Amino acid sequence: MKLLTVFQQGDVVLMTTFLLLILMSVMTWYLIMLRGVQTLRTRRANSQAESLVWQAADWQGAEHAISDSNAPIARLTRSGLAALRHHQLHAEHSLGRSCSLDEFVTRAIRQGLAQEQARQEVGMTVLASVGSTAPFIGLFGTVWGIYHALSNIGTAGQVSIATVAGPIGEALIATAAGLAAAIPAVLAYNALTRSQRVMAQQLDYFAHDLHAQLLTEPEQQHGLR
């Protein structure tokens, strides 16, 4: 049975089920391609930004080198430098007395890490939802097809291949459609989750080094005043 036959012979409930599964599958593959490309670009940009930061002669040079970079490491570095600059400018006011440089920079870096984690989680909820619900939506289509097969048997008064072939075929296609939508979503979710975990560890290590370096460098080497 061809998929087009389902839309020609199926009822509103079955067609709605298939359209929903098709939509879920399209969203899944769109997110797979989008997040896959983004992950590769982010890894490359992070590597370049980290090299530029640690190869710079001072923080002013590092800030200039990554000024156009959109890598998470670059954004995190700019957040730390902005916090350092802000604290230095207000050290003689209430900010300096109420919050130490260590606490202020730590807060800014922690906030930057949280923002980067939120960016990395875009689309993950959709993949998780598709992976967990698509098999059950396909199962609903299967049950509905079997229901129609039983209804045809009751109407005809006897069991025949012609009576049940159409509804049973629709039921099997619904099962396959549900699995076809769910399996790529689950695999992509697992792969992206692992990629997120690796990137989060990389950012965490860099954040610790950045925090220590910002606090231990002599003030005249910051190049921020």
HURA-V372587 format. One record per backbone hydrogen bond with DSSP energy under -0.5 kcal/mol. CO is the residue of the C=O (numbers start at 1). NH is the residue of the N-H. Records with the same first field share a line. If there is no record, write none. Layout:
CO = NH / NH
//
This chain:
2 = 5 / 6
3 = 6 / 7
4 = 8
5 = 9
6 = 10
11 = 15
12 = 16
13 = 17
14 = 18
15 = 19
16 = 20
17 = 21
18 = 22
19 = 23
20 = 24
21 = 25
22 = 26
23 = 27
24 = 28
25 = 29
26 = 30
27 = 31
28 = 32
29 = 33
30 = 34
31 = 35
32 = 36
33 = 37
34 = 38
35 = 39
36 = 40
37 = 41
38 = 42
39 = 43
40 = 44
41 = 45
42 = 46
43 = 47
44 = 48
45 = 49
46 = 50
47 = 51
48 = 52
49 = 53
50 = 54
51 = 55
52 = 56
53 = 56
58 = 62
59 = 63
60 = 64
61 = 65
62 = 66
64 = 67
66 = 69
71 = 75
72 = 76
73 = 77
74 = 78
75 = 79
76 = 80
77 = 81
78 = 82
79 = 83
80 = 84
81 = 85
82 = 86
83 = 87
84 = 88
85 = 89
86 = 90
88 = 91
90 = 93 / 96
93 = 97
94 = 98
95 = 99
100 = 104
101 = 105
102 = 106
103 = 107
104 = 108
105 = 109
106 = 110
107 = 111
108 = 112
109 = 113
110 = 114
111 = 115
112 = 116
113 = 117
114 = 118
115 = 119
116 = 120
117 = 121
119 = 122
121 = 124 / 125
123 = 127
124 = 128
125 = 129
126 = 130
127 = 131
128 = 132
129 = 133
130 = 134
133 = 137
134 = 138
135 = 139
136 = 140
137 = 141
138 = 142
139 = 143
140 = 144
141 = 145
142 = 146
143 = 147
144 = 148
145 = 149
146 = 150
147 = 151
148 = 152
149 = 153
150 = 154
151 = 155
152 = 156
153 = 157
160 = 164
161 = 165
164 = 168
165 = 169
166 = 170
167 = 171
168 = 172
169 = 173
170 = 174
171 = 175
172 = 176
173 = 177
174 = 178
175 = 179
176 = 180
177 = 181
178 = 182
179 = 183
180 = 184
181 = 185
182 = 186
183 = 187
184 = 188
185 = 189
186 = 190
187 = 191
188 = 192
189 = 193
190 = 194
191 = 195
192 = 196
193 = 197
194 = 198
195 = 199
196 = 200
197 = 201
198 = 202
199 = 203
200 = 204
201 = 205
202 = 206
203 = 207
204 = 208
205 = 209
206 = 210
207 = 211
208 = 212
209 = 213
210 = 214
211 = 215
212 = 216
213 = 217
218 = 221
219 = 222
221 = 59
//
